[in-house]
């Protein structure tokens, strides 16, 4: 389950003009029908197994999975057409919110998120959080103006709130990372071997 490297960071919200409010939302309970924004699948639409991943860039276990396990899973199972991955943001605090808003406003969110996951320790230990986030964003081509525009995008903010509410209220996602492998819920960051076993079991059931 998640390790709280960050408490909710209200300073970031004040600096960037963001207030994180998560009202209760009602919506569809179908795992394959996300509310807020459409999924961006990694892998073939005809893959027999769908892996849904709810994750947070300020969660240490999420970063471990994203940095160490996910690339190997993608190489072994996505490239062979056996699984597709649906990555979904889960907002736990205002730092998550800023990072996800930056990623969601880019044509390719994954490289942006990968960079922030890779530099999680730097963010956690920063004495100037806003500057650190801006520097990491700049390293993936998001300049100051683009950064400001991203964190001011109310539609993206609303979409992230809706997606998070659905995860928590409809799918009972209580922490990060949380996975659904063809509907089977797995909490915490599985090891590479554990993930291989779960995927193999899902493939056998097809």
CORCOR-V181717 format. One record per pair of residues at least 24 apart in sequence whose C-alpha atoms are under 10 Angstrom apart, sorted by the first residue. I is the first residue (numbers start at 0). GAP is how many residues later the second one is. Records with the same first field share a line. If there is no record, write none. Layout:
I: GAP + GAP
This chain:
0: 58 + 59 + 60 + 61 + 173 + 174 + 175 + 176 + 177 + 186 + 187 + 188
1: 53 + 54 + 56 + 57 + 58 + 59 + 60 + 172 + 173 + 174 + 175 + 176 + 185 + 186 + 187
2: 55 + 56 + 57 + 58 + 59 + 172 + 173
3: 54 + 55 + 56 + 57 + 88 + 89
4: 53 + 54 + 55 + 115 + 116 + 118 + 119 + 120
5: 52 + 53 + 54 + 86 + 87 + 88 + 89 + 90 + 117 + 118 + 119
6: 51 + 85 + 86 + 87 + 88
7: 84 + 85 + 86 + 87 + 88
8: 84 + 85 + 86 + 87 + 120
9: 83 + 84 + 85
10: 83 + 84 + 118 + 119
11: 81 + 82 + 83 + 85 + 86 + 116 + 117 + 118 + 121
12: 80 + 81 + 82 + 84 + 85 + 117 + 138
13: 80
14: 115
15: 78 + 82 + 114 + 131 + 132 + 135 + 136
16: 131 + 134 + 135
17: 76 + 79 + 80 + 133 + 134 + 135 + 136 + 139
18: 75 + 78 + 138
19: 71 + 72 + 73 + 74 + 77 + 137 + 138 + 141
20: 136 + 137 + 140
21: 69 + 136 + 138 + 139 + 140 + 142 + 143
22: 138 + 139 + 142
23: 137 + 138 + 141 + 142 + 144 + 145
24: 136 + 137 + 138 + 139 + 140 + 141 + 143 + 144 + 145
25: 136 + 139 + 140 + 143 + 144
26: 135 + 138 + 139 + 142 + 143
27: 138 + 142 + 143
28: 137 + 138 + 140 + 141 + 142
29: 140 + 141 + 153
30: 135 + 136 + 139 + 140 + 149 + 151 + 152
31: 54 + 150 + 151
33: 54 + 128 + 129 + 130 + 132 + 133
34: 124 + 125 + 126 + 127 + 128 + 129 + 130 + 131 + 132
35: 119 + 120 + 121 + 122 + 123 + 124 + 125 + 126 + 127 + 128 + 129 + 130
36: 51 + 67 + 119 + 121 + 122 + 123 + 125 + 126
37: 48 + 50 + 121 + 125
38: 46 + 47 + 48 + 49
39: 45 + 46 + 47 + 48 + 68 + 69 + 70
40: 43 + 44 + 45 + 46
41: 32 + 36 + 37 + 41 + 42 + 43 + 44 + 45 + 68
42: 31 + 34 + 35 + 36 + 37 + 38 + 39 + 40 + 41 + 42 + 43
43: 34 + 35 + 36 + 37 + 38 + 39 + 40 + 41
44: 36 + 38 + 39 + 40
45: 35 + 36 + 37 + 38
46: 30 + 31 + 33 + 34 + 35 + 36 + 37 + 38 + 156
47: 33 + 34 + 35 + 36 + 134 + 154 + 155 + 157 + 158
48: 28 + 29 + 32 + 33 + 34 + 35 + 36 + 132 + 133 + 134 + 150 + 151 + 153 + 154 + 156 + 157
49: 32 + 33 + 34 + 35 + 36 + 130 + 131 + 132 + 133 + 149 + 152
50: 32 + 33 + 34 + 35 + 36 + 128 + 129 + 130 + 131 + 132 + 133 + 134 + 148 + 151
51: 32 + 33 + 34 + 35 + 36 + 126 + 127 + 128 + 129 + 130 + 131 + 132 + 133
52: 32 + 33 + 34 + 35 + 36 + 37 + 123 + 124 + 125 + 126 + 127 + 128 + 132 + 133 + 134
53: 32 + 33 + 34 + 35 + 36 + 37 + 110 + 113 + 119 + 121 + 122 + 123 + 124 + 125 + 126 + 133
54: 32 + 33 + 34 + 35 + 36 + 37 + 41 + 120 + 121 + 122 + 123 + 124 + 134
55: 32 + 33 + 34 + 35 + 36 + 37 + 39 + 40 + 41 + 43 + 44 + 57 + 61 + 119 + 120 + 121 + 122
56: 32 + 33 + 34 + 35 + 38 + 39 + 40 + 42 + 43 + 56 + 57 + 58 + 59 + 60 + 61 + 62 + 63 + 66 + 119 + 120
57: 33 + 34 + 35 + 36 + 37 + 38 + 41 + 58 + 59 + 62 + 63 + 65 + 66 + 118
58: 33 + 37 + 58 + 61 + 116 + 117 + 118
59: 57 + 60 + 61 + 64 + 116 + 117 + 129
60: 115 + 116 + 127 + 128 + 129
61: 55 + 114 + 115 + 116 + 126 + 127 + 128
62: 51 + 53 + 54 + 55 + 56 + 57 + 58 + 114 + 126
63: 53 + 54 + 56 + 125 + 126 + 127
64: 52 + 112 + 123 + 124 + 125 + 126 + 127
65: 47 + 48 + 51 + 52 + 111 + 123
66: 47 + 48 + 50 + 51 + 52
67: 50 + 123 + 124
68: 120 + 121 + 122 + 123 + 124 + 126
69: 121 + 122 + 125
71: 120 + 124
72: 119 + 120 + 122 + 123 + 126
75: 120
76: 119 + 122 + 123
81: 117 + 118 + 121
82: 98 + 99 + 116 + 119 + 120
83: 97
84: 96
85: 93 + 94
86: 92
87: 72 + 75 + 76 + 79 + 90 + 91
88: 71 + 72 + 74 + 75 + 78 + 87
89: 70 + 71 + 73 + 74 + 75 + 76 + 77 + 78 + 83 + 85 + 86 + 87 + 88
90: 69 + 70 + 72 + 73 + 74 + 85
91: 72 + 83 + 84
94: 28 + 29 + 34 + 35 + 38
96: 54 + 59 + 60 + 63 + 64
97: 32 + 35 + 49 + 52 + 53 + 54 + 59
98: 34 + 35 + 37 + 38 + 48 + 51 + 52
99: 50 + 51 + 56 + 57 + 60
100: 46 + 48 + 49 + 50 + 51 + 52 + 53 + 54 + 55 + 56 + 58 + 59
101: 31 + 32 + 35 + 40 + 44 + 45 + 46 + 47 + 48 + 49 + 50 + 51 + 54
102: 34 + 39 + 47
103: 46 + 52 + 53 + 55 + 56
104: 41 + 42 + 44 + 45 + 46 + 48 + 51
105: 35 + 36 + 40 + 44
110: 29
111: 24 + 25 + 26 + 27 + 28 + 29 + 30
112: 24 + 27
113: 26
114: 24 + 25
115: 24
181: 24
